[in-house]
């Protein structure tokens, strides 16, 4: 770059020459300068000094990472050249990375954890040199120090994922991912400065968690963790489900899942009372006894707590009678004169299904207790085989004023095998119907959260019952031709289910699944159940996708489904994770 004062003198000389050649009186250069000095003074600028603007891409980085050094200058006379030198801070001798050239970028890979001194020299066309010194801190390699709050939790507890790192170039960001039981990885939160996030797993199983830490250089390190999510299941039982007044009853606390050892608490609500009595507060005691001294329904609550403090409750019912006619006493309490005939039979059917379980243990071992074949045994223990169900139904129906008989024969089970079986016929409003309470209380493999009450064999004609039932030859039975009266009760049962269960809905379309899911997700609901006519929504995957994409905060979704209480309907529970 030329100096401006030389430009100005050249301009003055040229002006003087012009005046002379045009016939005007000659003036000296200095005189011309004086003439124009006042007019051009503001335009005359001092020369720019040479500036060294060199820089590095990182002033902090991990060991053995590439450091880029950028040579840059302004001012001076132009035609810049650059020299690059470096040394460890503790050293006295400088090393030359590249001597003077027009190269404006060099790369260095520091091999030692220390502070490096960088020197960039800039030289312009006049030989003027300006130096710039930059200190670069070289840290140890980027290392993850991430962690999770626990590696074993009880379902319902929270897990905190904490991202942390040392070394590298600093400026850390973190990403949090997880997957369940070996499934696909899902991003819970992508790279951000958030140093921790909290999740509440909605499912039991094994969760793998990956926490990624990234520094400003772009280096990524990962930590993997396994978190076991165990659901605490309360499986407490009563020694009797029906008892005579004054007969001892034992409450057995039992649980599976959760974490660590259990403690148990037992509570009792007497007939007609709204308050609960504590039989025994939390302790290691696995069973307690009490003697009911009132007739009516006792409510029992067993609470089981694991070492995480998670509590699982189970409610049990005990019917206490004076012992003269248990079937009649139960029937009198569950029906009333305002009910229609069908509603009364439904109440008997439902009571037997809800208070009785099939004696699967005796059946599978070939050692069925004699009590399981009797109505009295069913009322006493809450367990029976088909004979006990059928005898109990007959006694209760007759106590309510209906004609009823027990039918003996064979049934074709779900495997197509035949087995001895018993069911009933009952006369309702002048018409005979078949009813199989045992097969309306199906045995399922595992507890998936649904009750097993069904109406497949509730007041059905011969055309339905004899598809998989055959009465013994010679037995006197009635001809049943009246159609199953389901239209009279299906809406009533649906309304009962929706009213008696939390987050339970009827869905008529995929669109309704979405509209139900949105407000539930706003409240961070982790579970809800829908019932729907199967032919209206035949695609289970579409139902799940509709729920999953109904709300941006839903990260994953699982479901369990089975036939609802009536033919042609499905009941599905959806579990959401955020």
Secondary structure, 3 states (H helix, E strand, C coil): CCCHHHHHHHHHHHHHHHHHHCCCCCCCHHHHHHHHHHHHHHHCCCCCCCEECCEECCCEEECCCEEEEECCEECCCCCCEEEEEEEECCCCCCEEEEEEECCCEEEEECCCCCEEEEEEEEECCCCCEEEEEEEEEEECCCEECCEECCCEEECCCCEEEECCEECCCCCCEEEEEEEECCCCCEEEEEEECCCEEEECCCCCEEEEEEEEEECCCCCEEEEEEEEEEECCEECCEECCCEEECCCEEEEECCEECCCCCCEEEEEEECCCCCCCEEEEEEECCCEEEEECCCCEEEEEEEEEECCCCCEEEEEEEEEEECCCCHHHHHHHHHCCCCCCHHHHHHHHHHHHHHHCEECHHHHHHCCCCHHHHCHHHHHHHCEECHHHHHHHHHHHHHHCCCCEEEEEEEEECCCCCEEEEEEEEEEECCEEEEECCCCCECCCCCCCCCCCECCCCCCECHHHHCCCEEECCCCCCCCCCCCCCHHHCHHHHHHHHHHHCCCEEECCCHHHHHHHHHHHHHCCCCEEEEEEECCCCCCHHHHHHHHHCCCCCCCEEEEEEEECCCCCEEEEEEEEEC
